[in-house]
Amino acid sequence: MENYASYPYSRNTTKETFESDPLNSTFRWVMELTPGYPGNKVPEMTGYSKGKGPENPNKLTLLYKKLINPVLPYLIKCDLITVYEQNAALPKDLHPVILELFPHTFKAYGWLYDTPVITDYLEMYYKHYVRTGKVPPIEDRRKNVRQEFYNPELDHSKYNFRNLQELKDFCHARIEKFSRKCMETWYYKHSAFQPELFNNDISADLQHAVHTATTAEGANAAMQELLKKYPTKR
């Protein structure tokens, strides 16, 4: 009996309607269906991956969950599945390919090439698929969206930044992988782990606000606005 413990699984019990959003989706996947395979009535299928719930701002989490369901279950009936990262500023034919899924192997490109959260999972998935000829069980996509997703690279407790600029540089360097919105949220959440970084930043801003205010009332108002903007605990 196969051991499926490594693969998340929950049986679908009800139907849920999903609508594609080509313009606002983060990823596009194109499936080249195997001619003659039972049920394949068209040569190609195109789909879009857009997050909802907690996965929405984090494109790495989004890709991981959408690979589990719905993309990878189609592998058994495809010659090739190509995943593109969408860019609203570019024509569709210039969107970069970040992943190619072949019947017996895969190729990752760009930022995804050095992302073991995805590549290690795919290696495990292909090892099982090539050995048995069967795809692992599929996770319920509704549960998939609500599940917390642990990524060691974004574990706040692992980091002790020396100053606020070092924290900003860390976040900026990971925008391509996780998205700007995700790293902006991460930046402010980190204040709960290193509040001293933000306290120092507030002190400088408060001093500037007091010196540049024209009246006492103006200085007090400026300080209140800054305190609202930079609470020491978030």
Secondary structure, 3 states (H helix, E strand, C coil): CCCCCCCCCCCCCCCCCCCCCCCCCCEEEEEEECCCCCCCCCCEEEEEECCCHHHCCCHHHHHHHHHHHHHHHHHHHEEEEEEEECCCCCCHHHCCEEEEECCCCEEECHHHHHCHHHHHHHHHHHHHHHHHCCCCCCCCHHHHHHCCCCCHHHCHHHCCCCCHHHHHHHHHHCHHHHCHHHHHHHHHHHHHCCHHHHHHHHHHHHHHHHHHCCCHHHHHHHHHHHHHHCCCCC
